[in-house]
Amino acid sequence: MTMRSFLGQRAWIVVLSTLACLAAGQSLAQDPRASTVQKAARDWLVLFDSGDVAGTRDAAGAKFRDSVDIETWSQAVARTRTPVGELEQRAMLSTKFDTVLKDGGPPGDFAVIVFRSSYAKRPETYETITLERERDGVWRVIGFENQ
């Protein structure tokens, strides 16, 4: 083997290795839907944090609105949100997509986002927001859980 053919083989190995790394990086990239659902969840949480009970219900998806009337939702917000005080910090921990909900129901296009939040009277809590992409293509909140 000549020095020239050795260098040529080495160059090809470097090129192929680089391409393999780039391809692997693309497969690990964030799902393009993630920024859309994260924005929808954060927009809904702005309403929630401001105490806009009617606004959160109106902005929610059909499954949410069909499952809870405004009075029941208002009572639930008062029980869970009011006692913890003002929001101090919220950080997104994960965003996952699925075609089924963990508690069953018909298939669909769902996203579950988990936040770690800190409130004035509760320094560490986890909030889980479930969204569904509805027929009009818009992601809307259909579930909220505060632990």
Summary of the structure (lengths in Angstrom):
residues: 147
radius of gyration: 22.6
end to end distance: 66.6
largest distance: 83.0
contacts: 373
relative contact order: 0.15
helix: 46%
strand: 29%
